[in-house]
């Protein structure tokens, strides 16, 4: 499979290694120093594009992929306010796109179990729930897309929570968690050299239950992105990562 990498930072370089280890060929690498090479004509040499850039550039990158008729795997987060528009554009033009807040296999298992746990906790309303996320200081969006997906999974299945609210906790200071009983609090922390940690905490007067995923490095995210590219090479249309994993339980 021939792959175009849109974004060639730390994540792009790891994706390149994993893709080549899996016998794929990288035919185009786009970064800040060669943006002029990101054209529909150049993209047409690829079977699929993998996009990991910034919220400010992701939409234009998606549009170039659509113009080239090249399926695109989108790992950038922070653009979901335009998700419905992109979905409509994708479907109207018979394009192909798969997006995810997180491509890690472990995280997507975490997402699924999180929903099951939230539904179970309806039986125990004396537990209060919140989400904590820790990322590296270069993380541009807060909360993380992963944390939002976790929160949405809880809200969909736990009757007591109707929406979420985010607090970015700086310099170790306590957050202002006065967000109302019906809102799910997401506390965001930014620390050096942390690939990502997400924790769901159910707390009561007598005990606490913590459900946590800790990334040791970026390899899991990169592998998942390559697996998504492989999956998308055999599928068409607009997809989220849920379509790829499709857990049965």
C-alpha positions as CSV (number, residue, x, y, z in Angstrom):
1,X,0.0,0.0,0.0
2,X,1.3,3.5,-0.9
3,X,0.8,6.0,1.9
4,X,1.0,9.8,2.0
5,X,2.0,11.3,5.4
6,X,0.4,14.7,6.1
7,X,2.4,15.8,9.1
8,X,5.9,14.6,9.6
9,X,6.6,15.4,13.2
10,X,7.2,12.9,16.0
11,X,4.0,11.0,15.3
12,X,4.6,11.1,11.5
13,X,8.1,9.6,11.9
14,X,6.8,6.8,14.1
15,X,4.0,6.1,11.6
16,X,6.6,5.9,8.9
17,X,8.6,3.3,10.7
18,X,5.6,1.1,11.6
19,X,4.2,1.4,8.0
20,X,7.5,0.4,6.4
21,X,7.9,-2.4,8.9
22,X,4.5,-3.7,7.7
23,X,5.8,-3.5,4.1
24,X,4.0,-0.3,3.0
25,X,5.6,2.4,1.0
26,X,5.7,6.1,2.0
27,X,5.3,8.0,-1.3
28,X,4.8,11.6,0.1
29,X,5.8,13.3,3.3
30,X,4.4,16.8,4.0
31,X,5.7,19.1,6.8
32,X,6.0,22.8,7.3
33,X,9.1,23.1,5.1
34,X,7.4,21.6,2.0
35,X,3.7,22.6,2.2
36,X,3.9,23.6,-1.4
37,X,4.1,19.9,-2.3
38,X,0.7,19.2,-0.8
39,X,-1.3,19.2,-4.0
40,X,-4.0,16.9,-5.4
41,X,-1.7,15.8,-8.2
42,X,1.0,14.7,-5.7
43,X,-1.5,13.0,-3.5
44,X,-2.8,10.9,-6.4
45,X,0.3,8.7,-6.2
46,X,-0.9,7.4,-2.8
47,X,-3.5,4.8,-2.0
48,X,-4.3,6.4,1.3
49,X,-3.3,9.5,3.3
50,X,-2.7,9.7,7.1
51,X,-3.2,13.1,8.5
52,X,-1.6,14.2,11.8
53,X,-1.2,18.0,11.8
54,X,-2.9,20.8,13.6
55,X,-6.5,22.0,14.1
56,X,-5.8,25.0,12.0
57,X,-4.7,23.0,8.9
58,X,-6.7,19.8,9.1
59,X,-9.7,21.0,7.2
60,X,-7.7,22.2,4.2
61,X,-5.7,19.0,4.2
62,X,-8.9,16.9,4.2
63,X,-10.2,19.0,1.2
64,X,-7.0,18.4,-0.8
65,X,-7.4,14.6,-0.2
66,X,-11.0,14.9,-1.3
67,X,-9.9,16.8,-4.4
68,X,-7.4,14.0,-5.2
69,X,-9.9,11.2,-4.6
70,X,-7.6,9.7,-1.9
71,X,-9.0,8.1,1.2
72,X,-7.7,9.9,4.4
73,X,-7.2,8.7,7.9
74,X,-7.5,11.8,10.2
75,X,-5.8,11.7,13.6
76,X,-5.8,15.5,14.3
77,X,-8.3,16.5,16.9
78,X,-9.8,19.9,17.8
79,X,-11.9,20.3,14.6
80,X,-15.0,18.5,15.5
81,X,-17.2,21.6,15.4
82,X,-17.0,21.1,11.6
83,X,-17.5,17.3,11.7
84,X,-21.1,17.4,10.3
85,X,-20.0,19.6,7.5
86,X,-17.1,17.4,6.5
87,X,-19.3,14.3,6.8
88,X,-21.8,15.8,4.4
89,X,-19.1,16.9,2.0
90,X,-17.6,13.4,2.2
91,X,-20.9,11.7,1.5
92,X,-22.0,14.1,-1.3
93,X,-18.7,13.7,-3.1
94,X,-18.4,9.9,-2.6
95,X,-15.1,10.4,-0.8
96,X,-13.6,8.2,2.0
97,X,-12.5,9.4,5.4
98,X,-11.9,7.7,8.8
99,X,-11.4,9.8,11.9
100,X,-10.6,9.1,15.5
101,X,-9.9,10.9,18.7
102,X,-7.4,8.1,19.4
103,X,-6.2,5.2,17.2
104,X,-4.6,3.2,20.0
105,X,-6.1,-0.3,20.3
106,X,-5.8,-0.1,24.1
107,X,-7.6,3.2,24.2
108,X,-10.5,1.9,22.0
109,X,-10.9,-1.1,24.3
110,X,-10.9,1.5,27.2
111,X,-13.6,3.5,25.4
112,X,-15.8,0.4,25.1
113,X,-15.4,-0.8,28.7
114,X,-16.0,2.8,29.9
115,X,-19.5,2.7,28.4
116,X,-20.3,-0.6,30.1
117,X,-19.0,0.7,33.4
118,X,-21.0,3.9,33.2
119,X,-24.2,2.0,32.5
120,X,-23.6,-0.3,35.4
121,X,-23.0,2.7,37.7
122,X,-26.6,3.9,37.2
123,X,-27.4,1.3,40.0
124,X,-25.1,3.2,42.4
125,X,-26.0,6.9,42.3
126,X,-24.0,7.7,45.4
127,X,-20.8,7.6,43.3
128,X,-19.7,10.9,41.7
129,X,-17.7,10.6,38.5
130,X,-15.1,12.7,36.9
131,X,-12.4,12.4,34.2
132,X,-8.7,13.3,34.4
133,X,-6.4,13.6,31.5
134,X,-2.6,14.3,31.4
135,X,-0.8,15.2,28.2
136,X,2.5,16.7,27.1
137,X,2.8,20.5,27.2
138,X,2.8,20.7,23.3
139,X,-0.8,19.4,23.3
140,X,-2.8,22.1,21.5
141,X,-6.4,21.3,22.5
142,X,-7.9,21.0,26.0
143,X,-9.6,18.8,26.9
144,X,-8.0,16.1,24.6
145,X,-10.2,14.5,22.0
146,X,-9.7,11.2,23.9
147,X,-11.0,12.8,27.1
148,X,-14.1,14.1,25.2
149,X,-14.8,10.7,23.8
150,X,-14.5,9.2,27.3
151,X,-16.9,11.9,28.7
152,X,-19.4,11.3,25.8
153,X,-19.4,7.6,26.5
154,X,-20.2,8.3,30.2
155,X,-22.9,10.8,29.4
156,X,-24.6,8.5,26.9
157,X,-24.9,5.8,29.5
158,X,-25.0,7.4,33.0
159,X,-28.4,9.1,33.6
160,X,-27.0,11.6,36.1
161,X,-24.7,13.4,33.6
162,X,-26.1,15.6,30.8
163,X,-23.0,17.4,29.6
164,X,-19.3,18.0,30.4
165,X,-17.2,20.9,31.6
166,X,-13.5,21.3,31.4
167,X,-10.9,22.8,33.7
168,X,-7.2,23.2,32.7
169,X,-5.3,22.7,35.9
170,X,-2.1,24.8,35.8
171,X,1.0,24.6,38.0
172,X,-0.4,21.9,40.3
173,X,-3.2,24.2,41.5
174,X,-6.5,22.7,42.6
175,X,-9.2,23.1,39.9
176,X,-12.5,24.8,40.4
177,X,-14.8,21.8,40.2
178,X,-18.0,23.8,40.8
179,X,-19.6,22.8,37.6
180,X,-23.0,21.6,38.8
181,X,-24.3,18.1,39.6
182,X,-25.4,17.3,36.0
183,X,-22.1,18.2,34.4
184,X,-19.2,15.8,34.1
185,X,-15.9,17.5,35.1
186,X,-12.9,16.9,32.9
187,X,-9.7,18.0,34.6
188,X,-6.8,18.6,32.1
189,X,-3.1,18.6,33.1
190,X,-0.1,19.5,30.9
191,X,3.3,18.1,31.8
192,X,6.6,17.6,30.0
193,X,7.1,14.3,28.1
194,X,3.8,12.6,28.9
195,X,2.3,10.7,25.9
196,X,-1.1,10.5,27.6
197,X,-2.9,9.3,30.7
198,X,-6.7,9.2,31.0
199,X,-8.5,8.2,34.2
200,X,-12.2,7.8,35.1
201,X,-12.8,8.2,38.8
202,X,-16.0,7.1,40.6
203,X,-15.8,8.5,44.1
204,X,-18.0,8.0,47.2
205,X,-17.7,8.6,50.9
206,X,-16.5,5.0,51.5
207,X,-14.3,4.3,48.5
208,X,-13.1,5.2,45.0
209,X,-13.0,3.2,41.8
210,X,-10.4,4.3,39.2
211,X,-10.3,3.1,35.6
212,X,-7.1,4.2,33.9
213,X,-5.3,4.0,30.6
214,X,-1.6,5.0,30.4
215,X,0.3,5.3,27.2
216,X,4.0,4.4,27.5
217,X,4.9,6.0,24.2
218,X,3.3,7.1,20.9
219,X,3.8,3.7,19.2
220,X,0.3,2.5,20.0
221,X,-1.3,5.5,18.4
222,X,0.9,5.2,15.3
223,X,0.2,1.5,14.9
224,X,-3.5,2.1,15.2
225,X,-3.3,4.8,12.5
226,X,-1.6,2.3,10.1
227,X,-4.2,-0.4,10.9
228,X,-6.9,2.2,10.1
229,X,-5.2,3.0,6.8
230,X,-5.1,-0.8,6.0
231,X,-8.8,-1.1,6.9
232,X,-9.8,2.0,5.0
233,X,-8.0,0.7,1.9
234,X,-10.8,-1.9,1.7
235,X,-13.7,0.3,2.6
236,X,-15.4,3.5,1.4
237,X,-17.5,6.3,2.8
238,X,-17.4,8.3,6.1
239,X,-16.3,6.3,9.2
240,X,-15.3,6.7,12.8
241,X,-12.9,4.3,14.5
242,X,-15.9,2.5,16.0
243,X,-16.7,1.1,12.5
244,X,-13.2,-0.5,12.4
245,X,-13.2,-2.0,15.9
246,X,-16.9,-2.9,16.0
247,X,-16.8,-4.5,19.5
248,X,-19.5,-7.2,20.0
249,X,-19.8,-7.0,23.8
